[in-house]
Amino acid sequence: MKKLFAEFFGTYWLVFGGCGSAIFAAGYPELGIGFAGVALAFGLTVLTMAYAVGHISGGHFNPAVSFGLWAGGRFPAKDLIPYIIAQCIGAIAAAGTLYTIASGKAGFIIDNTKAGAFASNGFGAFSPDGYSLGSAFIAEFVLTLFFLLVILGATDKFANGGFAGIAIGLGLTLIHLISIPITNTSVNPARSLSQAIFTGGEPLSQVWLFWAAPILGAIAAGFIYKTLLQNHTEA
């Protein structure tokens, strides 16, 4: 249970910090943090929680990461469903907290006809810059694949594990710097689901892509790392 609580709190912090920065701070007049600030916020949530609870659960905070570690031989299949449930509950709880806070401002409303509403992900008309379903799928697949390669490499027994959290957090920051204009950046099915539930409408109907592409990219990365990159010799 401690592992599941660690995944709950880690995913909660990721959504609260990352999506919260997008909702409250990104477009704040004159002092807004913009895309770069949101990207850094997502990276910092993972970096901080990797060191806070990563030693308890492995610090996945993302269903795609769990699938990728399973494919790479680092995570047992029997724990996939419990981890994913804990991650999704944490993400939804964080989105609920964000919604409650945002509702305290007069005139607050989620306009689910606009791209990026309530930090939701999307493609086509719901992509921040109008990218197609195909473009969104490729971006999410490739970026999640490389995110898992970073995770698998940084946490390899031959790597300097003390710096793994920094590499992973900065990797997620880079991913957001690339792809916020494309899909508002997911690479995390739990993060996409939580925001889509509160947004509703078309963003909710598009959430399937932000499960399929990241999970497939993560699984591909797991097999690639295990078969092509991992050093199987003893130190």
N, C-alpha and C positions, 0 to 999 in steps of 0.2 A: 504493500500500500504506500510506503514511503516513496517508491519510485513513481507511482501514479500521481501522488500529490506534487512531487517535484515537476512532473510534466505539466500538471495543471497550472501551477504557479508560474512556471517558465513561459508557457504559451500565453497565459493571461498577461504577463508583463510585455511580451512581444507585441501583442495586439494593442494593449493599452498605450504603450509607449510609441510604437510605430504608427498605428492608425490614429492615435490621439494627436500626434504631432501634425499629421495631415489634416485632421478635422479642425483643430484649434489654432495651430501656429503657422501653417504653411502660407496662407494668404493674408495674414494679419497686416493691415495697412502700414506700409513703410518699413515695418520692423519684422515682417514675415520671414520665416526661415527658408521658404521655397523648396524646390526639388532636392537640392543638396542637403538641406537640413533634415528633410524627411528621410532621405537615404541614410544619413548618419544616425538618425534616431533608431531606425530599424537595426542597424549594425550594432549600436550600443546596447540595445535590449538583449540581443543574443550574446554579446561579449560579456555583459554583466551577469546574466543568468548562467552562462557556461561555467563561470567561476563560482557562482553562489550555490548552484544545485547540480551542476554537471557531474560531480563525483557521486551523486546519489542515483541518478537515472540515466546518465550518459548524455543528458542535455540535448534531446532531439527537438522538442517544441514544435514539431512539424511532421504530419503524417508521411510526407514524401521522404524526409530524412530517415524515418523508421523503415520504410520500404527499401531505401537505398542501402542502409546498413544491413538489413536482412539479405539483400541480394549480394552484398559484399562479404557475407559470412560472418558479420560482426554482431548479429542480433537474432535471437530465436523467433521462429514463426509464431510460437504460442503466445508471445507477448505483443504481437502486432495489434490485435483488436483492442486489448485493454489500453495500450498506449494511445491509440488513435482516439478512443472514446475520451480519455482524460484530456488530450490536446484539444479536441473539439469543444468539450465542456468549458475548459479554461478560456478558449477564444471567445465563445459565446457570452460567457460571464463578463469578460472584458468589454465586449461590444455593448452589452447591456449597461455597464457602468458608464461608458462613453455616452450612450444615448441619454441616460439619466442626467448626466452633467450638462450635455448640450441642450436638453429640454429646459434647463433653468434660465436660458437666455430668451428674452421676449422675441417672438417672431420666428423661432426655430422651426424648421420643417425640412424633411428630407425630400428633395425633388428627384424622384427616381426616373425622371426623363432625361437627366443630364449625366454625362460621363463622370465617373469618379465620385458620385454622390455618396456621402458618408464613408469615404475611403474605399468604395467598392471597386472591384475589378471588372473589366469588360472588353469586348472587341466590337468592331464595326462602329456604329454610332455611339457605343458606350466605351470605346477606347478614347483616352484623353486626346489623341491626335488622329483618330479615325482609321486605325490600322485594322485590317481584315481578320477574319477568323484564322485563316492560314498563317498570317504573320504572327498573330498572338500565340498560336499553338507552337510554332517554331521557336519563338523567343522564350516561352515558358519551358519548353522541353530542353533547349540548349543551356539556358541559364541554370536550371535545376541540375542538369547533368554536371556542369562545371562546379556548382556549389557542392555537390556530393563528392566530386573528386578532391576538392579542397578539404572537406571534412575527413574523408577517408585517408588522405595523405597526411594531414596535420595530426591526426590521432593514431597513425600507424605506430607500432611498437618500436620502430627504428627512428621515428621522428622525435623532436624535442617537444614532448607533450605539454610542457609548461607554457608554451606560447600558442597552443592550439586555439584557445578562445580568441586571441587577437586575430589570427589568420582567418578564422571563421567569421568573426564579426566584421572585419574589413571586407571579406569576400561578399557578405550580404550587402554591405554598403555599396560596393561596386556594382552589384547586380541591380540595385535600385537606381543608381546613377544612369545605367544604361536603359532601363526598361519602364520607368514611370510613364513616359509619354506613350508607350506602346500599349500596356495593359493596366497601368497603375501599379504594376508589379505584384505578383502573387508569390510564385515558387513555394507556396505553402497553402495546401487545401483548407486547413482549419481557419487560417486568417481570412481566406476568401469567403468561406461559408458563413463565418460569424457576421461579417459586414453585409453580406447579401441577404441574410435573414431579416435584418432590420431595415434594409433598403427596399426589398421586395421588387416587384415588377420585373423588367427585363434583366437587370443584373442578377436576380435570383435564378432566372431561367438559363442564364449563361454560365452559372457556377460549375457546371459539369466539366467545362474545358479546364478550369483551374484545379480540378481534381485529376483529370486524365493526363494532361501534359506534364505537370510536375512529377507525378508518380511514375509515369513511363520514363521520363528523363532520369529520375533517381535510380530506378531499377537498372537502366542501361549503364549508368555510372558505376553501380555496384559490381556488375559483371565485368565491365572494362577494367576497373581497378584490380579486381581479384585475379583476372586472367592475364592482363597485359602489364600491369604496373607494380603489383605487390611483390615485395622481396620475400620469398618463402624460405630463405636460408636463415640459419640461426646467427645471431650476432656473435 
